[in-house]
Amino acid sequence: MHGDTITLYSMPDEVSAFAVLVKKKSGTAVQRNKIKRWVREAFRQEKQIIPFSCAVVIVVKKQFSESNYSAVKTDISNIIAKLVSNCQ
């Protein structure tokens, strides 16, 4: 599923798993780590909405560097809502 700043890949699994991928072209190590922290925190706050266990991989798009935390949180909550509605 695609959002403005991220792409989410999911697959049903017995154990819930989560990963964030940020390419080196996204910026320096400090910027990439900041992006990962933002995505992890936004996902942590929204993951209770998912009623089933699944493996989730979030790939950050290049235009992410122009975003702020509130845009990321909104994007993740919209994508998770799509994920839940598609799997029901």
HTML snippet that shows the backbone in 3Dmol.js (N, CA, C, O; Angstrom):
<script src="https://3Dmol.org/build/3Dmol-min.js"></script>
<div id="view" style="width:600px;height:400px;position:relative"></div>
<script>
const pdb = `
ATOM      1  N   MET A   1       0.837  -1.172   0.000  1.00  0.00           N
ATOM      2  CA  MET A   1       0.000   0.000   0.000  1.00  0.00           C
ATOM      3  C   MET A   1       0.887   1.243   0.000  1.00  0.00           C
ATOM      4  O   MET A   1       1.894   1.310   0.705  1.00  0.00           O
ATOM      5  N   HIS A   2       0.498   2.192  -0.784  1.00  0.00           N
ATOM      6  CA  HIS A   2       1.311   3.385  -0.960  1.00  0.00           C
ATOM      7  C   HIS A   2       0.675   4.586  -0.281  1.00  0.00           C
ATOM      8  O   HIS A   2      -0.538   4.788  -0.331  1.00  0.00           O
ATOM      9  N   GLY A   3       1.523   5.370   0.350  1.00  0.00           N
ATOM     10  CA  GLY A   3       1.109   6.628   0.947  1.00  0.00           C
ATOM     11  C   GLY A   3       1.918   7.753   0.339  1.00  0.00           C
ATOM     12  O   GLY A   3       2.641   7.546  -0.636  1.00  0.00           O
ATOM     13  N   ASP A   4       1.804   8.933   0.902  1.00  0.00           N
ATOM     14  CA  ASP A   4       2.551  10.080   0.389  1.00  0.00           C
ATOM     15  C   ASP A   4       4.049   9.947   0.667  1.00  0.00           C
ATOM     16  O   ASP A   4       4.875  10.280  -0.182  1.00  0.00           O
ATOM     17  N   THR A   5       4.391   9.459   1.857  1.00  0.00           N
ATOM     18  CA  THR A   5       5.804   9.417   2.256  1.00  0.00           C
ATOM     19  C   THR A   5       6.350   8.012   2.441  1.00  0.00           C
ATOM     20  O   THR A   5       7.564   7.829   2.521  1.00  0.00           O
ATOM     21  N   ILE A   6       5.463   7.001   2.512  1.00  0.00           N
ATOM     22  CA  ILE A   6       5.927   5.639   2.766  1.00  0.00           C
ATOM     23  C   ILE A   6       5.165   4.636   1.908  1.00  0.00           C
ATOM     24  O   ILE A   6       4.099   4.929   1.368  1.00  0.00           O
ATOM     25  N   THR A   7       5.749   3.437   1.801  1.00  0.00           N
ATOM     26  CA  THR A   7       5.084   2.293   1.197  1.00  0.00           C
ATOM     27  C   THR A   7       5.088   1.190   2.237  1.00  0.00           C
ATOM     28  O   THR A   7       6.123   0.910   2.842  1.00  0.00           O
ATOM     29  N   LEU A   8       3.934   0.558   2.451  1.00  0.00           N
ATOM     30  CA  LEU A   8       3.814  -0.482   3.457  1.00  0.00           C
ATOM     31  C   LEU A   8       3.563  -1.818   2.765  1.00  0.00           C
ATOM     32  O   LEU A   8       2.650  -1.951   1.951  1.00  0.00           O
ATOM     33  N   TYR A   9       4.386  -2.796   3.102  1.00  0.00           N
ATOM     34  CA  TYR A   9       4.207  -4.164   2.629  1.00  0.00           C
ATOM     35  C   TYR A   9       3.817  -5.002   3.839  1.00  0.00           C
ATOM     36  O   TYR A   9       4.428  -4.886   4.901  1.00  0.00           O
ATOM     37  N   SER A  10       2.802  -5.846   3.679  1.00  0.00           N
ATOM     38  CA  SER A  10       2.405  -6.690   4.792  1.00  0.00           C
ATOM     39  C   SER A  10       2.092  -8.090   4.290  1.00  0.00           C
ATOM     40  O   SER A  10       1.745  -8.301   3.127  1.00  0.00           O
ATOM     41  N   MET A  11       2.229  -9.046   5.218  1.00  0.00           N
ATOM     42  CA  MET A  11       1.964 -10.434   4.910  1.00  0.00           C
ATOM     43  C   MET A  11       1.477 -11.103   6.185  1.00  0.00           C
ATOM     44  O   MET A  11       2.099 -10.935   7.234  1.00  0.00           O
ATOM     45  N   PRO A  12       0.385 -11.856   6.130  1.00  0.00           N
ATOM     46  CA  PRO A  12      -0.070 -12.549   7.332  1.00  0.00           C
ATOM     47  C   PRO A  12       1.019 -13.481   7.859  1.00  0.00           C
ATOM     48  O   PRO A  12       1.688 -14.167   7.086  1.00  0.00           O
ATOM     49  N   ASP A  13       1.187 -13.499   9.153  1.00  0.00           N
ATOM     50  CA  ASP A  13       2.231 -14.309   9.769  1.00  0.00           C
ATOM     51  C   ASP A  13       1.759 -14.726  11.155  1.00  0.00           C
ATOM     52  O   ASP A  13       0.874 -14.094  11.732  1.00  0.00           O
ATOM     53  N   GLU A  14       2.351 -15.790  11.686  1.00  0.00           N
ATOM     54  CA  GLU A  14       1.982 -16.253  13.022  1.00  0.00           C
ATOM     55  C   GLU A  14       2.448 -15.291  14.107  1.00  0.00           C
ATOM     56  O   GLU A  14       1.793 -15.136  15.138  1.00  0.00           O
ATOM     57  N   VAL A  15       3.572 -14.658  13.869  1.00  0.00           N
ATOM     58  CA  VAL A  15       4.154 -13.718  14.826  1.00  0.00           C
ATOM     59  C   VAL A  15       4.235 -12.344  14.171  1.00  0.00           C
ATOM     60  O   VAL A  15       4.655 -12.226  13.020  1.00  0.00           O
ATOM     61  N   SER A  16       3.839 -11.317  14.892  1.00  0.00           N
ATOM     62  CA  SER A  16       3.936  -9.962  14.350  1.00  0.00           C
ATOM     63  C   SER A  16       5.392  -9.541  14.264  1.00  0.00           C
ATOM     64  O   SER A  16       6.166  -9.753  15.197  1.00  0.00           O
ATOM     65  N   ALA A  17       5.758  -8.944  13.137  1.00  0.00           N
ATOM     66  CA  ALA A  17       7.117  -8.453  12.932  1.00  0.00           C
ATOM     67  C   ALA A  17       7.027  -7.090  12.251  1.00  0.00           C
ATOM     68  O   ALA A  17       6.033  -6.777  11.596  1.00  0.00           O
ATOM     69  N   PHE A  18       8.070  -6.286  12.413  1.00  0.00           N
ATOM     70  CA  PHE A  18       8.062  -4.921  11.886  1.00  0.00           C
ATOM     71  C   PHE A  18       9.473  -4.517  11.499  1.00  0.00           C
ATOM     72  O   PHE A  18      10.427  -4.794  12.226  1.00  0.00           O
ATOM     73  N   ALA A  19       9.605  -3.857  10.345  1.00  0.00           N
ATOM     74  CA  ALA A  19      10.910  -3.358   9.902  1.00  0.00           C
ATOM     75  C   ALA A  19      10.712  -2.047   9.154  1.00  0.00           C
ATOM     76  O   ALA A  19       9.677  -1.827   8.527  1.00  0.00           O
ATOM     77  N   VAL A  20      11.721  -1.179   9.230  1.00  0.00           N
ATOM     78  CA  VAL A  20      11.723   0.091   8.518  1.00  0.00           C
ATOM     79  C   VAL A  20      12.958   0.118   7.633  1.00  0.00           C
ATOM     80  O   VAL A  20      14.064  -0.157   8.098  1.00  0.00           O
ATOM     81  N   LEU A  21      12.774   0.452   6.348  1.00  0.00           N
ATOM     82  CA  LEU A  21      13.882   0.543   5.414  1.00  0.00           C
ATOM     83  C   LEU A  21      14.021   1.977   4.931  1.00  0.00           C
ATOM     84  O   LEU A  21      13.062   2.573   4.441  1.00  0.00           O
ATOM     85  N   VAL A  22      15.221   2.526   5.073  1.00  0.00           N
ATOM     86  CA  VAL A  22      15.514   3.876   4.609  1.00  0.00           C
ATOM     87  C   VAL A  22      16.780   3.795   3.769  1.00  0.00           C
ATOM     88  O   VAL A  22      17.810   3.325   4.251  1.00  0.00           O
ATOM     89  N   LYS A  23      16.717   4.248   2.519  1.00  0.00           N
ATOM     90  CA  LYS A  23      17.873   4.184   1.626  1.00  0.00           C
ATOM     91  C   LYS A  23      18.897   5.260   1.985  1.00  0.00           C
ATOM     92  O   LYS A  23      18.562   6.291   2.568  1.00  0.00           O
ATOM     93  N   LYS A  24      20.136   4.999   1.628  1.00  0.00           N
ATOM     94  CA  LYS A  24      21.206   5.954   1.938  1.00  0.00           C
ATOM     95  C   LYS A  24      21.028   7.291   1.230  1.00  0.00           C
ATOM     96  O   LYS A  24      21.548   8.310   1.687  1.00  0.00           O
ATOM     97  N   LYS A  25      20.303   7.293   0.126  1.00  0.00           N
ATOM     98  CA  LYS A  25      20.076   8.535  -0.606  1.00  0.00           C
ATOM     99  C   LYS A  25      19.144   9.484   0.138  1.00  0.00           C
ATOM    100  O   LYS A  25      18.971  10.633  -0.268  1.00  0.00           O
ATOM    101  N   SER A  26      18.543   9.005   1.225  1.00  0.00           N
ATOM    102  CA  SER A  26      17.609   9.832   1.999  1.00  0.00           C
ATOM    103  C   SER A  26      18.305  10.869   2.865  1.00  0.00           C
ATOM    104  O   SER A  26      17.649  11.764   3.398  1.00  0.00           O
ATOM    105  N   GLY A  27      19.616  10.768   3.015  1.00  0.00           N
ATOM    106  CA  GLY A  27      20.333  11.757   3.808  1.00  0.00           C
ATOM    107  C   GLY A  27      21.462  11.140   4.603  1.00  0.00           C
ATOM    108  O   GLY A  27      21.858   9.999   4.367  1.00  0.00           O
ATOM    109  N   THR A  28      21.969  11.902   5.538  1.00  0.00           N
ATOM    110  CA  THR A  28      23.062  11.426   6.375  1.00  0.00           C
ATOM    111  C   THR A  28      22.537  10.395   7.368  1.00  0.00           C
ATOM    112  O   THR A  28      21.328  10.189   7.478  1.00  0.00           O
ATOM    113  N   ALA A  29      23.436   9.757   8.079  1.00  0.00           N
ATOM    114  CA  ALA A  29      23.054   8.738   9.058  1.00  0.00           C
ATOM    115  C   ALA A  29      22.145   9.338  10.134  1.00  0.00           C
ATOM    116  O   ALA A  29      21.198   8.687  10.575  1.00  0.00           O
ATOM    117  N   VAL A  30      22.420  10.546  10.550  1.00  0.00           N
ATOM    118  CA  VAL A  30      21.602  11.203  11.568  1.00  0.00           C
ATOM    119  C   VAL A  30      20.179  11.401  11.060  1.00  0.00           C
ATOM    120  O   VAL A  30      19.218  11.150  11.788  1.00  0.00           O
ATOM    121  N   GLN A  31      20.039  11.852   9.808  1.00  0.00           N
ATOM    122  CA  GLN A  31      18.716  12.067   9.226  1.00  0.00           C
ATOM    123  C   GLN A  31      17.971  10.746   9.047  1.00  0.00           C
ATOM    124  O   GLN A  31      16.773  10.673   9.319  1.00  0.00           O
ATOM    125  N   ARG A  32      18.668   9.694   8.590  1.00  0.00           N
ATOM    126  CA  ARG A  32      18.033   8.389   8.411  1.00  0.00           C
ATOM    127  C   ARG A  32      17.563   7.821   9.746  1.00  0.00           C
ATOM    128  O   ARG A  32      16.476   7.247   9.818  1.00  0.00           O
ATOM    129  N   ASN A  33      18.354   7.968  10.797  1.00  0.00           N
ATOM    130  CA  ASN A  33      17.955   7.483  12.115  1.00  0.00           C
ATOM    131  C   ASN A  33      16.745   8.243  12.651  1.00  0.00           C
ATOM    132  O   ASN A  33      15.868   7.656  13.286  1.00  0.00           O
ATOM    133  N   LYS A  34      16.701   9.539  12.395  1.00  0.00           N
ATOM    134  CA  LYS A  34      15.563  10.351  12.818  1.00  0.00           C
ATOM    135  C   LYS A  34      14.298   9.886  12.102  1.00  0.00           C
ATOM    136  O   LYS A  34      13.236   9.782  12.716  1.00  0.00           O
ATOM    137  N   ILE A  35      14.411   9.608  10.809  1.00  0.00           N
ATOM    138  CA  ILE A  35      13.281   9.107  10.029  1.00  0.00           C
ATOM    139  C   ILE A  35      12.796   7.782  10.611  1.00  0.00           C
ATOM    140  O   ILE A  35      11.594   7.584  10.784  1.00  0.00           O
ATOM    141  N   LYS A  36      13.720   6.881  10.912  1.00  0.00           N
ATOM    142  CA  LYS A  36      13.348   5.576  11.470  1.00  0.00           C
ATOM    143  C   LYS A  36      12.654   5.730  12.819  1.00  0.00           C
ATOM    144  O   LYS A  36      11.673   5.036  13.088  1.00  0.00           O
ATOM    145  N   ARG A  37      13.145   6.625  13.665  1.00  0.00           N
ATOM    146  CA  ARG A  37      12.508   6.847  14.971  1.00  0.00           C
ATOM    147  C   ARG A  37      11.078   7.345  14.804  1.00  0.00           C
ATOM    148  O   ARG A  37      10.164   6.878  15.484  1.00  0.00           O
ATOM    149  N   TRP A  38      10.893   8.299  13.891  1.00  0.00           N
ATOM    150  CA  TRP A  38       9.556   8.836  13.647  1.00  0.00           C
ATOM    151  C   TRP A  38       8.606   7.745  13.175  1.00  0.00           C
ATOM    152  O   TRP A  38       7.486   7.636  13.674  1.00  0.00           O
ATOM    153  N   VAL A  39       9.049   6.933  12.213  1.00  0.00           N
ATOM    154  CA  VAL A  39       8.189   5.884  11.656  1.00  0.00           C
ATOM    155  C   VAL A  39       7.871   4.840  12.715  1.00  0.00           C
ATOM    156  O   VAL A  39       6.721   4.418  12.839  1.00  0.00           O
ATOM    157  N   ARG A  40       8.877   4.417  13.483  1.00  0.00           N
ATOM    158  CA  ARG A  40       8.646   3.421  14.540  1.00  0.00           C
ATOM    159  C   ARG A  40       7.638   3.927  15.570  1.00  0.00           C
ATOM    160  O   ARG A  40       6.745   3.186  15.982  1.00  0.00           O
ATOM    161  N   GLU A  41       7.776   5.169  15.981  1.00  0.00           N
ATOM    162  CA  GLU A  41       6.873   5.735  16.990  1.00  0.00           C
ATOM    163  C   GLU A  41       5.449   5.867  16.439  1.00  0.00           C
ATOM    164  O   GLU A  41       4.488   5.533  17.132  1.00  0.00           O
ATOM    165  N   ALA A  42       5.308   6.342  15.219  1.00  0.00           N
ATOM    166  CA  ALA A  42       3.978   6.471  14.622  1.00  0.00           C
ATOM    167  C   ALA A  42       3.327   5.102  14.458  1.00  0.00           C
ATOM    168  O   ALA A  42       2.127   4.962  14.691  1.00  0.00           O
ATOM    169  N   PHE A  43       4.096   4.094  14.062  1.00  0.00           N
ATOM    170  CA  PHE A  43       3.550   2.748  13.915  1.00  0.00           C
ATOM    171  C   PHE A  43       3.182   2.163  15.281  1.00  0.00           C
ATOM    172  O   PHE A  43       2.154   1.500  15.416  1.00  0.00           O
ATOM    173  N   ARG A  44       4.010   2.406  16.277  1.00  0.00           N
ATOM    174  CA  ARG A  44       3.745   1.883  17.621  1.00  0.00           C
ATOM    175  C   ARG A  44       2.410   2.403  18.149  1.00  0.00           C
ATOM    176  O   ARG A  44       1.667   1.670  18.801  1.00  0.00           O
ATOM    177  N   GLN A  45       2.114   3.652  17.869  1.00  0.00           N
ATOM    178  CA  GLN A  45       0.871   4.242  18.351  1.00  0.00           C
ATOM    179  C   GLN A  45      -0.356   3.742  17.591  1.00  0.00           C
ATOM    180  O   GLN A  45      -1.472   3.828  18.105  1.00  0.00           O
ATOM    181  N   GLU A  46      -0.171   3.227  16.390  1.00  0.00           N
ATOM    182  CA  GLU A  46      -1.298   2.795  15.561  1.00  0.00           C
ATOM    183  C   GLU A  46      -1.442   1.284  15.447  1.00  0.00           C
ATOM    184  O   GLU A  46      -2.456   0.818  14.927  1.00  0.00           O
ATOM    185  N   LYS A  47      -0.473   0.499  15.907  1.00  0.00           N
ATOM    186  CA  LYS A  47      -0.491  -0.936  15.640  1.00  0.00           C
ATOM    187  C   LYS A  47      -1.620  -1.682  16.346  1.00  0.00           C
ATOM    188  O   LYS A  47      -1.975  -2.777  15.911  1.00  0.00           O
ATOM    189  N   GLN A  48      -2.192  -1.143  17.401  1.00  0.00           N
ATOM    190  CA  GLN A  48      -3.273  -1.831  18.094  1.00  0.00           C
ATOM    191  C   GLN A  48      -4.534  -1.901  17.234  1.00  0.00           C
ATOM    192  O   GLN A  48      -5.438  -2.676  17.548  1.00  0.00           O
ATOM    193  N   ILE A  49      -4.619  -1.125  16.173  1.00  0.00           N
ATOM    194  CA  ILE A  49      -5.768  -1.146  15.267  1.00  0.00           C
ATOM    195  C   ILE A  49      -5.787  -2.436  14.434  1.00  0.00           C
ATOM    196  O   ILE A  49      -6.854  -2.892  14.026  1.00  0.00           O
ATOM    197  N   ILE A  50      -4.614  -3.020  14.182  1.00  0.00           N
ATOM    198  CA  ILE A  50      -4.520  -4.228  13.359  1.00  0.00           C
ATOM    199  C   ILE A  50      -5.002  -5.421  14.181  1.00  0.00           C
ATOM    200  O   ILE A  50      -4.378  -5.765  15.185  1.00  0.00           O
ATOM    201  N   PRO A  51      -6.114  -6.065  13.768  1.00  0.00           N
ATOM    202  CA  PRO A  51      -6.699  -7.139  14.585  1.00  0.00           C
ATOM    203  C   PRO A  51      -6.075  -8.516  14.366  1.00  0.00           C
ATOM    204  O   PRO A  51      -6.532  -9.493  14.958  1.00  0.00           O
ATOM    205  N   PHE A  52      -5.062  -8.614  13.545  1.00  0.00           N
ATOM    206  CA  PHE A  52      -4.444  -9.897  13.240  1.00  0.00           C
ATOM    207  C   PHE A  52      -2.927  -9.737  13.262  1.00  0.00           C
ATOM    208  O   PHE A  52      -2.416  -8.620  13.184  1.00  0.00           O
ATOM    209  N   SER A  53      -2.213 -10.849  13.367  1.00  0.00           N
ATOM    210  CA  SER A  53      -0.747 -10.755  13.372  1.00  0.00           C
ATOM    211  C   SER A  53      -0.239 -10.811  11.936  1.00  0.00           C
ATOM    212  O   SER A  53      -0.712 -11.606  11.125  1.00  0.00           O
ATOM    213  N   CYS A  54       0.726  -9.961  11.642  1.00  0.00           N
ATOM    214  CA  CYS A  54       1.277  -9.908  10.299  1.00  0.00           C
ATOM    215  C   CYS A  54       2.692  -9.339  10.357  1.00  0.00           C
ATOM    216  O   CYS A  54       3.084  -8.674  11.316  1.00  0.00           O
ATOM    217  N   ALA A  55       3.433  -9.621   9.305  1.00  0.00           N
ATOM    218  CA  ALA A  55       4.767  -9.050   9.147  1.00  0.00           C
ATOM    219  C   ALA A  55       4.611  -7.768   8.332  1.00  0.00           C
ATOM    220  O   ALA A  55       3.972  -7.770   7.279  1.00  0.00           O
ATOM    221  N   VAL A  56       5.188  -6.688   8.815  1.00  0.00           N
ATOM    222  CA  VAL A  56       5.051  -5.388   8.162  1.00  0.00           C
ATOM    223  C   VAL A  56       6.440  -4.829   7.855  1.00  0.00           C
ATOM    224  O   VAL A  56       7.322  -4.809   8.713  1.00  0.00           O
ATOM    225  N   VAL A  57       6.614  -4.378   6.617  1.00  0.00           N
ATOM    226  CA  VAL A  57       7.839  -3.697   6.217  1.00  0.00           C
ATOM    227  C   VAL A  57       7.432  -2.340   5.668  1.00  0.00           C
ATOM    228  O   VAL A  57       6.590  -2.251   4.775  1.00  0.00           O
ATOM    229  N   ILE A  58       8.029  -1.292   6.202  1.00  0.00           N
ATOM    230  CA  ILE A  58       7.754   0.062   5.734  1.00  0.00           C
ATOM    231  C   ILE A  58       8.994   0.577   5.020  1.00  0.00           C
ATOM    232  O   ILE A  58      10.087   0.617   5.585  1.00  0.00           O
ATOM    233  N   VAL A  59       8.800   0.969   3.763  1.00  0.00           N
ATOM    234  CA  VAL A  59       9.885   1.540   2.954  1.00  0.00           C
ATOM    235  C   VAL A  59       9.619   3.030   2.829  1.00  0.00           C
ATOM    236  O   VAL A  59       8.541   3.447   2.408  1.00  0.00           O
ATOM    237  N   VAL A  60      10.606   3.821   3.196  1.00  0.00           N
ATOM    238  CA  VAL A  60      10.475   5.279   3.183  1.00  0.00           C
ATOM    239  C   VAL A  60      10.824   5.810   1.797  1.00  0.00           C
ATOM    240  O   VAL A  60      11.843   5.437   1.217  1.00  0.00           O
ATOM    241  N   LYS A  61       9.967   6.685   1.273  1.00  0.00           N
ATOM    242  CA  LYS A  61      10.200   7.282  -0.044  1.00  0.00           C
ATOM    243  C   LYS A  61      11.170   8.452   0.061  1.00  0.00           C
ATOM    244  O   LYS A  61      11.418   8.965   1.152  1.00  0.00           O
ATOM    245  N   LYS A  62      11.715   8.869  -1.075  1.00  0.00           N
ATOM    246  CA  LYS A  62      12.702   9.950  -1.096  1.00  0.00           C
ATOM    247  C   LYS A  62      12.151  11.272  -0.581  1.00  0.00           C
ATOM    248  O   LYS A  62      12.853  11.998   0.123  1.00  0.00           O
ATOM    249  N   GLN A  63      10.903  11.597  -0.921  1.00  0.00           N
ATOM    250  CA  GLN A  63      10.347  12.893  -0.529  1.00  0.00           C
ATOM    251  C   GLN A  63      10.045  12.987   0.960  1.00  0.00           C
ATOM    252  O   GLN A  63       9.521  14.002   1.421  1.00  0.00           O
ATOM    253  N   PHE A  64      10.365  11.953   1.709  1.00  0.00           N
ATOM    254  CA  PHE A  64      10.147  11.954   3.154  1.00  0.00           C
ATOM    255  C   PHE A  64      10.931  13.069   3.833  1.00  0.00           C
ATOM    256  O   PHE A  64      10.461  13.641   4.817  1.00  0.00           O
ATOM    257  N   SER A  65      12.103  13.383   3.329  1.00  0.00           N
ATOM    258  CA  SER A  65      12.969  14.357   3.991  1.00  0.00           C
ATOM    259  C   SER A  65      12.312  15.735   4.113  1.00  0.00           C
ATOM    260  O   SER A  65      12.723  16.543   4.946  1.00  0.00           O
ATOM    261  N   GLU A  66      11.294  16.009   3.289  1.00  0.00           N
ATOM    262  CA  GLU A  66      10.605  17.298   3.381  1.00  0.00           C
ATOM    263  C   GLU A  66       9.424  17.257   4.349  1.00  0.00           C
ATOM    264  O   GLU A  66       8.756  18.272   4.545  1.00  0.00           O
ATOM    265  N   SER A  67       9.157  16.095   4.960  1.00  0.00           N
ATOM    266  CA  SER A  67       7.993  15.926   5.829  1.00  0.00           C
ATOM    267  C   SER A  67       8.317  16.250   7.280  1.00  0.00           C
ATOM    268  O   SER A  67       9.479  16.368   7.670  1.00  0.00           O
ATOM    269  N   ASN A  68       7.259  16.390   8.062  1.00  0.00           N
ATOM    270  CA  ASN A  68       7.401  16.528   9.509  1.00  0.00           C
ATOM    271  C   ASN A  68       6.693  15.354  10.175  1.00  0.00           C
ATOM    272  O   ASN A  68       6.059  14.550   9.492  1.00  0.00           O
ATOM    273  N   TYR A  69       6.790  15.247  11.476  1.00  0.00           N
ATOM    274  CA  TYR A  69       6.262  14.085  12.188  1.00  0.00           C
ATOM    275  C   TYR A  69       4.747  13.952  12.037  1.00  0.00           C
ATOM    276  O   TYR A  69       4.243  12.838  11.892  1.00  0.00           O
ATOM    277  N   SER A  70       4.026  15.045  12.069  1.00  0.00           N
ATOM    278  CA  SER A  70       2.563  14.952  11.974  1.00  0.00           C
ATOM    279  C   SER A  70       2.123  14.410  10.613  1.00  0.00           C
ATOM    280  O   SER A  70       1.139  13.674  10.529  1.00  0.00           O
ATOM    281  N   ALA A  71       2.845  14.768   9.548  1.00  0.00           N
ATOM    282  CA  ALA A  71       2.520  14.230   8.218  1.00  0.00           C
ATOM    283  C   ALA A  71       2.789  12.735   8.161  1.00  0.00           C
ATOM    284  O   ALA A  71       2.027  11.982   7.555  1.00  0.00           O
ATOM    285  N   VAL A  72       3.876  12.307   8.796  1.00  0.00           N
ATOM    286  CA  VAL A  72       4.227  10.890   8.823  1.00  0.00           C
ATOM    287  C   VAL A  72       3.174  10.106   9.603  1.00  0.00           C
ATOM    288  O   VAL A  72       2.730   9.047   9.159  1.00  0.00           O
ATOM    289  N   LYS A  73       2.782  10.618  10.745  1.00  0.00           N
ATOM    290  CA  LYS A  73       1.785   9.941  11.578  1.00  0.00           C
ATOM    291  C   LYS A  73       0.457   9.817  10.843  1.00  0.00           C
ATOM    292  O   LYS A  73      -0.178   8.764  10.894  1.00  0.00           O
ATOM    293  N   THR A  74       0.030  10.866  10.169  1.00  0.00           N
ATOM    294  CA  THR A  74      -1.211  10.839   9.404  1.00  0.00           C
ATOM    295  C   THR A  74      -1.126   9.816   8.274  1.00  0.00           C
ATOM    296  O   THR A  74      -2.071   9.062   8.042  1.00  0.00           O
ATOM    297  N   ASP A  75       0.001   9.792   7.577  1.00  0.00           N
ATOM    298  CA  ASP A  75       0.207   8.861   6.474  1.00  0.00           C
ATOM    299  C   ASP A  75       0.153   7.410   6.968  1.00  0.00           C
ATOM    300  O   ASP A  75      -0.492   6.566   6.346  1.00  0.00           O
ATOM    301  N   ILE A  76       0.817   7.128   8.067  1.00  0.00           N
ATOM    302  CA  ILE A  76       0.830   5.765   8.606  1.00  0.00           C
ATOM    303  C   ILE A  76      -0.563   5.360   9.081  1.00  0.00           C
ATOM    304  O   ILE A  76      -0.986   4.231   8.835  1.00  0.00           O
ATOM    305  N   SER A  77      -1.276   6.245   9.750  1.00  0.00           N
ATOM    306  CA  SER A  77      -2.617   5.875  10.219  1.00  0.00           C
ATOM    307  C   SER A  77      -3.556   5.629   9.040  1.00  0.00           C
ATOM    308  O   SER A  77      -4.399   4.734   9.111  1.00  0.00           O
ATOM    309  N   ASN A  78      -3.434   6.398   7.958  1.00  0.00           N
ATOM    310  CA  ASN A  78      -4.261   6.177   6.772  1.00  0.00           C
ATOM    311  C   ASN A  78      -3.946   4.833   6.119  1.00  0.00           C
ATOM    312  O   ASN A  78      -4.857   4.110   5.714  1.00  0.00           O
ATOM    313  N   ILE A  79      -2.675   4.500   6.016  1.00  0.00           N
ATOM    314  CA  ILE A  79      -2.281   3.239   5.387  1.00  0.00           C
ATOM    315  C   ILE A  79      -2.710   2.048   6.240  1.00  0.00           C
ATOM    316  O   ILE A  79      -3.157   1.037   5.697  1.00  0.00           O
ATOM    317  N   ILE A  80      -2.583   2.146   7.551  1.00  0.00           N
ATOM    318  CA  ILE A  80      -3.012   1.046   8.420  1.00  0.00           C
ATOM    319  C   ILE A  80      -4.530   0.872   8.342  1.00  0.00           C
ATOM    320  O   ILE A  80      -5.024  -0.255   8.369  1.00  0.00           O
ATOM    321  N   ALA A  81      -5.265   1.967   8.247  1.00  0.00           N
ATOM    322  CA  ALA A  81      -6.720   1.870   8.086  1.00  0.00           C
ATOM    323  C   ALA A  81      -7.068   1.159   6.780  1.00  0.00           C
ATOM    324  O   ALA A  81      -7.986   0.339   6.750  1.00  0.00           O
ATOM    325  N   LYS A  82      -6.342   1.467   5.699  1.00  0.00           N
ATOM    326  CA  LYS A  82      -6.544   0.761   4.425  1.00  0.00           C
ATOM    327  C   LYS A  82      -6.231  -0.720   4.561  1.00  0.00           C
ATOM    328  O   LYS A  82      -6.963  -1.563   4.043  1.00  0.00           O
ATOM    329  N   LEU A  83      -5.142  -1.040   5.259  1.00  0.00           N
ATOM    330  CA  LEU A  83      -4.727  -2.430   5.460  1.00  0.00           C
ATOM    331  C   LEU A  83      -5.821  -3.203   6.182  1.00  0.00           C
ATOM    332  O   LEU A  83      -6.168  -4.310   5.772  1.00  0.00           O
ATOM    333  N   VAL A  84      -6.358  -2.647   7.228  1.00  0.00           N
ATOM    334  CA  VAL A  84      -7.395  -3.321   8.009  1.00  0.00           C
ATOM    335  C   VAL A  84      -8.675  -3.486   7.186  1.00  0.00           C
ATOM    336  O   VAL A  84      -9.305  -4.543   7.227  1.00  0.00           O
ATOM    337  N   SER A  85      -9.059  -2.455   6.446  1.00  0.00           N
ATOM    338  CA  SER A  85     -10.294  -2.543   5.659  1.00  0.00           C
ATOM    339  C   SER A  85     -10.145  -3.539   4.499  1.00  0.00           C
ATOM    340  O   SER A  85     -11.122  -4.193   4.136  1.00  0.00           O
ATOM    341  N   ASN A  86      -8.962  -3.668   3.915  1.00  0.00           N
ATOM    342  CA  ASN A  86      -8.754  -4.603   2.808  1.00  0.00           C
ATOM    343  C   ASN A  86      -8.712  -6.046   3.272  1.00  0.00           C
ATOM    344  O   ASN A  86      -9.048  -6.946   2.502  1.00  0.00           O
ATOM    345  N   CYS A  87      -8.315  -6.288   4.492  1.00  0.00           N
ATOM    346  CA  CYS A  87      -8.155  -7.659   4.989  1.00  0.00           C
ATOM    347  C   CYS A  87      -9.405  -8.185   5.681  1.00  0.00           C
ATOM    348  O   CYS A  87      -9.410  -9.328   6.140  1.00  0.00           O
ATOM    349  N   GLN A  88     -10.450  -7.398   5.768  1.00  0.00           N
ATOM    350  CA  GLN A  88     -11.668  -7.871   6.428  1.00  0.00           C
ATOM    351  C   GLN A  88     -12.626  -8.469   5.433  1.00  0.00           C
ATOM    352  O   GLN A  88     -13.707  -8.920   5.811  1.00  0.00           O
TER     353      GLN A  88
END
`;
const viewer = $3Dmol.createViewer("view");
viewer.addModel(pdb, "pdb");
viewer.setStyle({}, {cartoon: {color: "spectrum"}});
viewer.zoomTo();
viewer.render();
</script>
